[in-house]
């Protein structure tokens, strides 16, 4: 168990540093305001408390233990901007593969969270969704400490991160994805979603790749109830937050993004379908209207417009 924990912590630190360059390594000292109350008894050393680390564009709280999965600490990095859009500041959560946006969004004035969650194929869904939701509840419970607005939380991600962002966006407690990791008195709903190349419907996504469906998710048939359970399209209704559904040049991802955007629009939800010109999977074009620089601006504009 100790070996596995060490491996997990090393991997977490590596992923945080790779997704968010410039965020320093973690150190911790006691802080009564942000003390975590895990849902079940765990050794005290599994619940580290954090100390602020000054960086060029804000204040970083690295390696924050937001919830516990048994004896496994779940970690994230939180960065509070030097010049927030307002006080308290809106917050956006990075779920995977869009790390280039982290620093620009902090510089724009958002509190930005880089979240580590356990993912397939080692950890089957909905575990990762439950952990993302627990992180959102943690942030709301500790909003004063991190100077964030608990009523204005957005999520963004690409590929698995995009699918996770979409599911977090469209599900409420009735979807049975909250988990029991902690902070049950807080809501896990969000107010804005950016999905880049994410799955909208598991049935159409895996129609021609059943081997991948089984290998990654442990599902052997398109008739399995898990197909519907894990598909964001299942949960779309009029209470969903605004979506920006971005897609690369791949026709497969275009179909997924368009499907979800159209379903949301049909329910009266603000949803923008954006096929990014010359974009690769989880990578924007080097030039043109959908270059990295332009997309950073568009995504920042989307969050600023919808997290008011």
GUTINU-763048 format. One record per residue (C-alpha): residue number from 0; x, y, z. Coordinates in nm, 3 decimals, m for minus. Layout:
% residues N
{site NUM, {X, Y, Z}}
...
//
This chain:
% residues 308
{site 0, {0.000, 0.000, 0.000}}
{site 1, {0.284, 0.243, 0.085}}
{site 2, {0.453, 0.174, m0.247}}
{site 3, {0.129, 0.236, m0.438}}
{site 4, {0.071, 0.561, m0.249}}
{site 5, {0.422, 0.684, m0.329}}
{site 6, {0.367, 0.603, m0.695}}
{site 7, {0.035, 0.793, m0.692}}
{site 8, {0.186, 1.103, m0.529}}
{site 9, {0.483, 1.107, m0.770}}
{site 10, {0.248, 1.071, m1.065}}
{site 11, {0.022, 1.349, m0.933}}
{site 12, {0.312, 1.591, m0.895}}
{site 13, {0.438, 1.505, m1.244}}
{site 14, {0.096, 1.562, m1.401}}
{site 15, {0.039, 1.889, m1.220}}
{site 16, {0.376, 2.024, m1.331}}
{site 17, {0.326, 1.910, m1.691}}
{site 18, {m0.023, 2.059, m1.721}}
{site 19, {0.054, 2.384, m1.542}}
{site 20, {0.410, 2.501, m1.605}}
{site 21, {0.538, 2.753, m1.355}}
{site 22, {0.338, 2.617, m1.061}}
{site 23, {0.588, 2.527, m0.788}}
{site 24, {0.630, 2.204, m0.598}}
{site 25, {0.417, 2.166, m0.284}}
{site 26, {0.501, 2.239, 0.075}}
{site 27, {0.252, 2.258, 0.361}}
{site 28, {0.199, 2.428, 0.695}}
{site 29, {m0.114, 2.428, 0.911}}
{site 30, {m0.410, 2.647, 0.813}}
{site 31, {m0.723, 2.621, 1.022}}
{site 32, {m0.946, 2.774, 0.756}}
{site 33, {m0.874, 2.507, 0.495}}
{site 34, {m0.856, 2.199, 0.715}}
{site 35, {m1.023, 1.909, 0.534}}
{site 36, {m1.275, 1.689, 0.712}}
{site 37, {m1.264, 1.352, 0.532}}
{site 38, {m1.586, 1.152, 0.519}}
{site 39, {m1.433, 0.861, 0.711}}
{site 40, {m1.143, 0.831, 0.957}}
{site 41, {m0.800, 0.836, 0.791}}
{site 42, {m0.447, 0.886, 0.924}}
{site 43, {m0.373, 1.252, 0.988}}
{site 44, {m0.078, 1.247, 0.747}}
{site 45, {m0.319, 1.173, 0.460}}
{site 46, {m0.483, 1.511, 0.513}}
{site 47, {m0.209, 1.769, 0.448}}
{site 48, {m0.287, 2.136, 0.490}}
{site 49, {m0.150, 2.387, 0.247}}
{site 50, {0.062, 2.701, 0.250}}
{site 51, {0.048, 2.977, m0.009}}
{site 52, {0.332, 2.988, m0.263}}
{site 53, {0.383, 3.316, m0.449}}
{site 54, {0.431, 3.273, m0.825}}
{site 55, {0.464, 3.527, m1.107}}
{site 56, {0.094, 3.560, m1.180}}
{site 57, {m0.078, 3.464, m0.856}}
{site 58, {m0.071, 3.260, m0.538}}
{site 59, {m0.050, 2.883, m0.569}}
{site 60, {m0.180, 2.619, m0.331}}
{site 61, {m0.020, 2.303, m0.474}}
{site 62, {m0.102, 1.944, m0.393}}
{site 63, {m0.423, 2.027, m0.210}}
{site 64, {m0.587, 1.715, m0.066}}
{site 65, {m0.948, 1.777, m0.165}}
{site 66, {m1.109, 1.441, m0.081}}
{site 67, {m1.014, 1.085, 0.009}}
{site 68, {m1.086, 0.756, m0.167}}
{site 69, {m1.034, 0.512, 0.116}}
{site 70, {m0.674, 0.579, 0.216}}
{site 71, {m0.589, 0.743, m0.117}}
{site 72, {m0.557, 1.123, m0.103}}
{site 73, {m0.701, 1.299, m0.407}}
{site 74, {m0.503, 1.608, m0.507}}
{site 75, {m0.533, 1.932, m0.700}}
{site 76, {m0.351, 2.262, m0.743}}
{site 77, {m0.539, 2.587, m0.686}}
{site 78, {m0.404, 2.921, m0.811}}
{site 79, {m0.555, 3.251, m0.699}}
{site 80, {m0.479, 3.541, m0.938}}
{site 81, {m0.301, 3.857, m0.830}}
{site 82, {m0.565, 4.062, m1.011}}
{site 83, {m0.901, 3.882, m0.993}}
{site 84, {m1.186, 3.972, m1.224}}
{site 85, {m1.371, 4.067, m0.909}}
{site 86, {m1.381, 3.968, m0.546}}
{site 87, {m1.459, 3.690, m0.483}}
{site 88, {m1.330, 3.558, m0.816}}
{site 89, {m1.500, 3.311, m1.050}}
{site 90, {m1.325, 2.974, m1.067}}
{site 91, {m1.256, 2.738, m1.358}}
{site 92, {m1.146, 2.377, m1.318}}
{site 93, {m0.910, 2.210, m1.565}}
{site 94, {m0.998, 1.842, m1.601}}
{site 95, {m0.741, 1.724, m1.857}}
{site 96, {m0.545, 1.798, m2.177}}
{site 97, {m0.599, 2.178, m2.198}}
{site 98, {m0.313, 2.284, m1.975}}
{site 99, {m0.210, 2.566, m2.211}}
{site 100, {m0.511, 2.762, m2.086}}
{site 101, {m0.418, 2.752, m1.718}}
{site 102, {m0.182, 3.049, m1.696}}
{site 103, {m0.377, 3.273, m1.940}}
{site 104, {m0.699, 3.217, m1.745}}
{site 105, {m0.523, 3.300, m1.416}}
{site 106, {m0.379, 3.614, m1.572}}
{site 107, {m0.727, 3.704, m1.690}}
{site 108, {m0.847, 3.699, m1.330}}
{site 109, {m0.994, 3.353, m1.271}}
{site 110, {m0.909, 3.124, m0.984}}
{site 111, {m0.788, 2.816, m1.175}}
{site 112, {m0.786, 2.461, m1.041}}
{site 113, {m0.579, 2.185, m1.200}}
{site 114, {m0.751, 1.865, m1.089}}
{site 115, {m0.605, 1.517, m1.061}}
{site 116, {m0.871, 1.247, m1.083}}
{site 117, {m0.840, 0.871, m1.125}}
{site 118, {m0.929, 0.767, m1.476}}
{site 119, {m0.983, 0.463, m1.701}}
{site 120, {m0.870, 0.205, m1.776}}
{site 121, {m0.732, 0.149, m1.425}}
{site 122, {m1.023, 0.319, m1.252}}
{site 123, {m1.356, 0.276, m1.427}}
{site 124, {m1.613, 0.550, m1.461}}
{site 125, {m1.800, 0.698, m1.284}}
{site 126, {m1.517, 0.711, m1.027}}
{site 127, {m1.349, 1.004, m1.204}}
{site 128, {m1.680, 1.192, m1.234}}
{site 129, {m1.748, 1.141, m0.864}}
{site 130, {m1.403, 1.274, m0.778}}
{site 131, {m1.448, 1.584, m0.995}}
{site 132, {m1.779, 1.648, m0.823}}
{site 133, {m1.617, 1.605, m0.482}}
{site 134, {m1.355, 1.863, m0.580}}
{site 135, {m1.630, 2.109, m0.670}}
{site 136, {m1.797, 2.051, m0.335}}
{site 137, {m1.462, 2.099, m0.159}}
{site 138, {m1.411, 2.432, m0.336}}
{site 139, {m1.754, 2.552, m0.229}}
{site 140, {m1.691, 2.445, 0.129}}
{site 141, {m1.361, 2.639, 0.130}}
{site 142, {m1.461, 2.932, m0.092}}
{site 143, {m1.368, 3.199, 0.162}}
{site 144, {m1.018, 3.062, 0.210}}
{site 145, {m0.943, 3.056, m0.164}}
{site 146, {m1.123, 3.388, m0.234}}
{site 147, {m1.347, 3.228, m0.494}}
{site 148, {m1.712, 3.274, m0.581}}
{site 149, {m1.894, 2.950, m0.492}}
{site 150, {m2.180, 3.044, m0.723}}
{site 151, {m1.964, 3.086, m1.032}}
{site 152, {m1.771, 2.769, m1.117}}
{site 153, {m1.681, 2.649, m1.465}}
{site 154, {m1.509, 2.336, m1.597}}
{site 155, {m1.304, 2.268, m1.908}}
{site 156, {m1.118, 1.978, m2.063}}
{site 157, {m1.039, 1.783, m2.378}}
{site 158, {m1.091, 1.416, m2.471}}
{site 159, {m1.148, 1.232, m2.140}}
{site 160, {m1.136, 1.571, m1.974}}
{site 161, {m1.400, 1.699, m2.217}}
{site 162, {m1.629, 1.403, m2.150}}
{site 163, {m1.584, 1.452, m1.774}}
{site 164, {m1.657, 1.825, m1.806}}
{site 165, {m1.974, 1.751, m2.003}}
{site 166, {m2.100, 1.492, m1.753}}
{site 167, {m2.027, 1.723, m1.461}}
{site 168, {m2.218, 1.995, m1.645}}
{site 169, {m2.537, 1.802, m1.720}}
{site 170, {m2.577, 1.582, m1.412}}
{site 171, {m2.747, 1.662, m1.084}}
{site 172, {m2.785, 1.433, m0.779}}
{site 173, {m3.061, 1.235, m0.951}}
{site 174, {m2.796, 1.094, m1.191}}
{site 175, {m2.635, 0.902, m0.902}}
{site 176, {m2.283, 1.028, m0.977}}
{site 177, {m2.213, 1.226, m0.661}}
{site 178, {m2.020, 0.948, m0.487}}
{site 179, {m1.953, 0.947, m0.113}}
{site 180, {m1.608, 1.108, m0.099}}
{site 181, {m1.706, 1.408, 0.111}}
{site 182, {m1.881, 1.744, 0.160}}
{site 183, {m2.235, 1.613, 0.097}}
{site 184, {m2.388, 1.942, 0.214}}
{site 185, {m2.242, 2.125, m0.089}}
{site 186, {m2.362, 2.127, m0.451}}
{site 187, {m2.152, 1.990, m0.737}}
{site 188, {m2.337, 2.182, m1.010}}
{site 189, {m2.138, 2.416, m1.234}}
{site 190, {m2.230, 2.731, m1.424}}
{site 191, {m2.032, 2.696, m1.749}}
{site 192, {m1.868, 2.414, m1.948}}
{site 193, {m1.605, 2.401, m2.222}}
{site 194, {m1.587, 2.059, m2.386}}
{site 195, {m1.316, 2.000, m2.647}}
{site 196, {m1.340, 1.668, m2.837}}
{site 197, {m1.548, 1.501, m2.568}}
{site 198, {m1.789, 1.209, m2.592}}
{site 199, {m2.157, 1.299, m2.601}}
{site 200, {m2.299, 0.950, m2.661}}
{site 201, {m2.109, 0.632, m2.577}}
{site 202, {m2.322, 0.435, m2.823}}
{site 203, {m2.221, 0.637, m3.128}}
{site 204, {m1.868, 0.699, m3.004}}
{site 205, {m1.790, 0.328, m2.966}}
{site 206, {m2.019, 0.185, m3.235}}
{site 207, {m1.719, 0.074, m3.442}}
{site 208, {m1.470, 0.013, m3.161}}
{site 209, {m1.616, m0.236, m2.916}}
{site 210, {m1.268, m0.359, m2.830}}
{site 211, {m1.172, m0.014, m2.706}}
{site 212, {m1.500, 0.015, m2.516}}
{site 213, {m1.424, m0.307, m2.332}}
{site 214, {m1.054, m0.237, m2.284}}
{site 215, {m1.097, 0.116, m2.151}}
{site 216, {m1.432, 0.099, m1.975}}
{site 217, {m1.493, m0.270, m1.915}}
{site 218, {m1.819, m0.260, m2.115}}
{site 219, {m1.872, m0.550, m2.353}}
{site 220, {m2.193, m0.452, m2.530}}
{site 221, {m2.372, m0.143, m2.658}}
{site 222, {m2.679, m0.282, m2.483}}
{site 223, {m2.514, m0.247, m2.142}}
{site 224, {m2.704, 0.009, m1.926}}
{site 225, {m2.368, 0.175, m1.854}}
{site 226, {m2.370, 0.309, m2.210}}
{site 227, {m2.662, 0.537, m2.133}}
{site 228, {m2.542, 0.604, m1.779}}
{site 229, {m2.205, 0.742, m1.896}}
{site 230, {m2.340, 0.943, m2.192}}
{site 231, {m2.388, 1.318, m2.133}}
{site 232, {m2.667, 1.320, m2.395}}
{site 233, {m2.878, 1.113, m2.151}}
{site 234, {m2.904, 1.394, m1.897}}
{site 235, {m2.957, 1.706, m2.108}}
{site 236, {m3.240, 1.927, m1.981}}
{site 237, {m3.337, 2.292, m1.947}}
{site 238, {m3.146, 2.338, m1.620}}
{site 239, {m2.803, 2.277, m1.775}}
{site 240, {m2.535, 2.550, m1.782}}
{site 241, {m2.407, 2.721, m2.098}}
{site 242, {m2.175, 2.502, m2.309}}
{site 243, {m1.898, 2.576, m2.554}}
{site 244, {m1.855, 2.254, m2.753}}
{site 245, {m1.526, 2.275, m2.943}}
{site 246, {m1.413, 2.014, m3.192}}
{site 247, {m1.101, 1.936, m3.391}}
{site 248, {m1.098, 1.858, m3.764}}
{site 249, {m1.190, 1.494, m3.706}}
{site 250, {m1.544, 1.420, m3.831}}
{site 251, {m1.601, 1.181, m3.545}}
{site 252, {m1.544, 1.451, m3.283}}
{site 253, {m1.742, 1.701, m3.486}}
{site 254, {m2.042, 1.467, m3.474}}
{site 255, {m2.014, 1.425, m3.096}}
{site 256, {m1.988, 1.799, m3.028}}
{site 257, {m2.265, 1.891, m3.270}}
{site 258, {m2.497, 1.627, m3.123}}
{site 259, {m2.456, 1.760, m2.771}}
{site 260, {m2.483, 2.126, m2.871}}
{site 261, {m2.804, 2.059, m3.066}}
{site 262, {m2.956, 1.863, m2.778}}
{site 263, {m2.879, 2.145, m2.536}}
{site 264, {m3.013, 2.411, m2.772}}
{site 265, {m3.336, 2.211, m2.814}}
{site 266, {m3.383, 2.239, m2.437}}
{site 267, {m3.332, 2.616, m2.445}}
{site 268, {m2.977, 2.599, m2.308}}
{site 269, {m2.712, 2.831, m2.450}}
{site 270, {m2.476, 2.604, m2.645}}
{site 271, {m2.217, 2.698, m2.906}}
{site 272, {m2.082, 2.439, m3.149}}
{site 273, {m1.735, 2.545, m3.263}}
{site 274, {m1.539, 2.335, m3.515}}
{site 275, {m1.191, 2.482, m3.473}}
{site 276, {m1.024, 2.525, m3.810}}
{site 277, {m0.703, 2.318, m3.852}}
{site 278, {m0.721, 2.197, m3.492}}
{site 279, {m0.581, 1.857, m3.399}}
{site 280, {m0.713, 1.644, m3.115}}
{site 281, {m0.666, 1.856, m2.800}}
{site 282, {m0.444, 2.099, m2.994}}
{site 283, {m0.540, 2.425, m3.162}}
{site 284, {m0.413, 2.554, m3.494}}
{site 285, {m0.082, 2.737, m3.513}}
{site 286, {m0.242, 3.019, m3.711}}
{site 287, {m0.574, 3.142, m3.845}}
{site 288, {m0.900, 3.225, m3.669}}
{site 289, {m0.874, 2.931, m3.431}}
{site 290, {m0.508, 2.959, m3.338}}
{site 291, {m0.402, 2.885, m2.982}}
{site 292, {m0.392, 3.258, m2.902}}
{site 293, {m0.737, 3.323, m3.048}}
{site 294, {m0.890, 3.020, m2.878}}
{site 295, {m0.748, 3.125, m2.542}}
{site 296, {m0.926, 3.458, m2.591}}
{site 297, {m1.253, 3.294, m2.702}}
{site 298, {m1.258, 3.052, m2.410}}
{site 299, {m1.173, 3.330, m2.166}}
{site 300, {m1.454, 3.542, m2.314}}
{site 301, {m1.697, 3.251, m2.279}}
{site 302, {m1.616, 3.199, m1.911}}
{site 303, {m1.620, 3.572, m1.837}}
{site 304, {m1.960, 3.611, m2.004}}
{site 305, {m2.116, 3.318, m1.822}}
{site 306, {m1.950, 3.331, m1.479}}
{site 307, {m2.084, 3.667, m1.367}}
//
